[in-house]
Amino acid sequence: MITMRQQRSTAGFTLIEVVVSFVLIVLIIGVGVLSLATESARKQITKPAGELKKYARRGLQMAINKRRSFAIQLTPDSFALREGSRDSAREGDLEFGSSGDFDELAGEEDPSGMLGAYQLDELMSLEVRRWGEKYFRKPEGDAWVFDPSGICEPIGIKLIHQKGFIEMEFNTLTAKVQDQSLVIGGKADRDF
């Protein structure tokens, strides 16, 4: 014979079971949303970094192949590859088109020597640390020169977004990144 008390316990879920199930579902959804937001921020920060790496490799290649100096002109909100040395690359000379893929721009030389330019997103800025400098700073018409000998100045570049930043140290001989750190959700410390 089944008593009234036994019928209640087998009739359905208790309130605690429903609440625990609901909390678990909310946690799983929250982790998924956070993961998507982090991946979105990662893409927004690493895309310009990838373009800068392309410009550096292309600048060094062209300097060696054409036996002329090439430079990447650095400003707080953009970078551009051009023919010439530190003296010939001036901030006022930059003309920006779309921030398209560098491969599309690389074959189109214009009379001013500009090979391509990349405009950073309005939420992003660029800082530079030259050889011997302790801290990153906003570039003031800085040019990163690639010599025909195949050597470039060792340089550190930090791309800062409101969602995080990426810091890259470039090698003198290869113009490739030798050290890189990516921080998502952190503020860029100047004493870093």
C-alpha positions in Angstrom: 0.0 0.0 0.0 1.4 3.4 -1.0 1.0 6.2 1.4 0.4 9.8 0.6 4.0 10.8 1.5 5.5 8.3 -1.0 3.3 9.6 -3.8 4.5 13.2 -3.4 8.2 12.3 -3.5 7.9 10.3 -6.8 5.4 12.7 -8.5 7.9 15.2 -10.0 11.0 17.4 -9.5 11.6 19.3 -6.3 12.2 23.0 -6.4 15.8 22.5 -5.5 16.4 20.3 -8.6 14.7 22.8 -10.9 16.8 25.7 -9.5 20.1 23.7 -9.8 19.3 22.8 -13.4 18.4 26.4 -14.2 21.7 27.7 -12.6 23.7 25.1 -14.6 22.1 26.1 -17.9 22.7 29.8 -17.2 26.4 29.1 -16.3 26.9 27.1 -19.5 25.4 29.9 -21.6 27.4 32.5 -19.8 30.7 30.7 -20.4 29.8 30.4 -24.1 29.0 34.1 -24.5 32.2 35.0 -22.7 34.2 32.7 -24.9 32.7 34.3 -28.1 33.4 37.8 -26.7 37.0 36.9 -26.0 37.5 35.4 -29.5 36.0 38.5 -31.1 38.4 40.8 -29.1 41.3 38.5 -30.1 40.4 38.9 -33.8 40.1 42.7 -33.5 43.6 42.9 -32.0 45.4 40.3 -34.0 44.2 41.4 -37.5 46.2 44.7 -37.5 49.2 42.8 -35.9 49.1 40.3 -38.8 49.1 43.1 -41.3 52.0 44.8 -39.7 53.9 41.5 -39.8 53.2 41.3 -43.6 54.4 44.9 -44.1 57.6 44.1 -42.2 58.4 41.0 -44.2 57.6 42.7 -47.5 59.7 45.8 -46.6 62.7 43.7 -45.8 62.3 41.5 -48.9 61.9 44.5 -51.2 64.9 46.3 -49.6 67.1 43.2 -50.3 65.7 42.5 -53.8 65.7 46.1 -55.1 68.8 47.2 -53.2 67.2 50.3 -51.9 65.9 51.3 -48.5 62.3 50.8 -47.6 60.5 52.1 -44.4 57.4 51.6 -42.5 56.0 54.9 -41.4 54.5 54.6 -37.9 51.8 57.0 -36.5 49.6 56.5 -33.4 46.7 55.4 -35.7 48.3 53.9 -38.8 51.3 52.4 -40.5 52.4 52.5 -44.1 55.1 50.9 -46.2 57.0 53.2 -48.6 60.3 53.4 -50.5 62.9 55.5 -48.8 64.8 56.0 -45.6 64.0 57.6 -42.3 64.4 61.1 -43.8 62.2 60.6 -46.8 59.3 59.1 -44.8 57.3 62.0 -43.3 54.0 61.8 -41.4 52.5 64.5 -43.6 53.2 62.5 -46.8 50.9 59.6 -45.9 47.8 59.1 -47.9 45.4 56.5 -46.7 43.0 54.5 -48.7 41.0 51.7 -47.3 42.6 49.4 -44.8 42.5 46.6 -47.3 44.7 43.6 -47.5 48.4 44.4 -48.1 48.7 41.8 -50.9 46.3 43.9 -53.0 48.3 47.1 -52.4 51.8 45.7 -52.6 52.0 45.6 -56.4 50.8 49.1 -56.8 53.6 51.6 -56.5 52.7 55.2 -56.8 55.1 58.1 -57.7 55.6 59.1 -54.0 57.0 55.6 -53.2 53.9 54.5 -51.1 53.3 50.8 -51.4 50.4 50.4 -49.0 48.9 51.9 -45.8 46.8 50.5 -43.0 44.5 52.7 -40.9 43.8 51.3 -37.5 40.3 51.0 -36.1 39.3 54.2 -34.1 39.3 52.1 -30.9 42.9 51.1 -31.5 46.3 52.9 -31.2 49.9 52.1 -31.9 52.9 52.6 -29.6 56.6 52.0 -30.3 59.7 51.2 -28.4 63.0 51.8 -30.2 66.3 50.2 -29.5 67.5 51.4 -26.0 64.2 52.9 -24.9 62.6 51.5 -21.7 59.0 52.4 -22.3 56.5 52.3 -25.2 55.5 55.7 -26.5 53.3 57.2 -29.2 55.3 57.5 -32.5 56.0 61.0 -33.7 56.6 60.4 -37.4 58.9 57.4 -36.6 60.1 55.3 -39.6 61.2 51.7 -39.2 63.9 51.4 -41.9 64.8 48.3 -43.8 68.3 48.5 -45.3 69.4 46.9 -48.6 72.0 44.9 -46.5 69.0 42.9 -45.0 69.2 44.5 -41.6 66.5 46.5 -39.8 66.4 48.2 -36.5 65.2 46.0 -33.6 61.9 47.5 -32.6 59.0 46.8 -30.2 55.4 47.7 -31.2 52.3 47.6 -29.1 48.8 47.7 -30.6 46.4 48.8 -28.0 42.6 48.2 -28.2 40.1 49.0 -25.5 39.6 45.2 -25.2 43.3 44.4 -24.7 46.7 44.8 -26.4 49.3 42.9 -28.3 53.1 43.5 -27.8 55.5 42.4 -30.5 59.4 42.5 -30.6 60.8 42.2 -34.1 64.1 40.5 -35.0 66.9 42.6 -36.6 67.8 40.1 -39.4 64.4 38.6 -40.3 61.9 41.3 -39.4 59.8 38.6 -37.9 58.3 38.6 -34.5 60.7 37.0 -32.0 58.6 37.7 -28.9 54.9 38.4 -28.7 52.4 38.7 -25.9 48.6 39.1 -26.2 46.4 40.4 -23.3 42.7 40.3 -23.6 40.6 42.3 -21.2 43.6 44.0 -19.6 44.8 47.6 -19.6 48.1 48.5 -21.2 50.6 49.4 -18.6 53.3 51.8 -19.6 55.7 50.1 -17.1 55.1 46.7 -18.7 
